[in-house]
Amino acid sequence: MPIQYGSWFLDLLNWAVDFWNQMMTTGAGILTQSPENASPGVWNVITGVNTSMQGIGYGLLVLFFLISLFKQTTNIKDFTLQGVFGYILRFLGGKIAIDYCMTIMSGIISITLDIIGVVDSSSSGIVLDSVPKNIADMANGLSAFDIGAQLPLWILSLIGVLVTCVCGVLFLICVYGRFFRVYIHIALAPIGLSAFGGEATASSGKRFLMSFISVCLEAAVIMLAVVICKGMIAGGGFSLPIINDTEVTTQLANYIMTNIFAMVLLCTLTFGVNRFTKEMFGGA
């Protein structure tokens, strides 16, 4: 017996698209904010921790400097005034880095936000379009079919809604997790930068800076991934092994599976963005 439920099916699809767009809009809003503006209360705590860590950073700076200096002067034949002068310059450079660590970190964040702004302004948006008219017409036309024939389609649509909710929430978790890593890097910056005080430990300071740069650039990579994924969905860039059939149920199923694939792909890329940026920019 035919049942009038086409509008219910369309409402379900529209709800899934709207929920996904809301998650993407919220995530993009977070990515385009500086850590200071995103949570002023947390920023005040982080800057306070950073200031407290400067004393420890200075202590480690002196320790690394003395270790490198003593290692150089154990053999009097290798002792040169030029070498000592180089160590002193290294020490002064480390001290300046600790003194102005907040300025250095803020500068890196500002450059990252400019990159994100370029990606955002160069794209056509990050939200998915509403359900296409031909898909909406097919969904409304489901009232002409028996409910038994449409049961697999309903199950697939419910799976699609579940995947949309899970992927949307996981996307936001990744975005907030990236902010946590930014805050932790800033709070512990004096300790990481103190490694520049010694020749043997300078590589650790470089790795710390590259790690912070890669964490900041995660936002740009995530934003770019969202833009690419949205563009491929809108432009039909996904080539899936779908069934070429003119049946309404088959075409609706293909539409749902394409969106599920895109959301899972984006979620997977977002989860791996930390490793991806470190491989790309050399962060430790």
Secondary structure, DSSP 8 states (H G I E B T S, - for coil): -B---HHHHHHHHHHHHHHHHHHHHHHHHHHTS-HHHH-HHHHHHHHHHHHHHHHHHHHHHHHHHHHHHHHHHSSGGG--HHHHHHHHHHHHHHHHHHHTHHHHHHHHHHHHHHHHHHHHHTSS-SS-----HHHHHHHHGGGGSBHHHHHHHHHHHHHHHHHHHHHHHHHHHHHHHHHHHHHHHHHTHHHHHGGGGSTTTHHHHHHHHHHHHHHHHHHHHHHHHHHHHHHHHHTT-----------HHHHHHHHHHHHHHHHHHHHHHHHTHHHHHHHHHT--
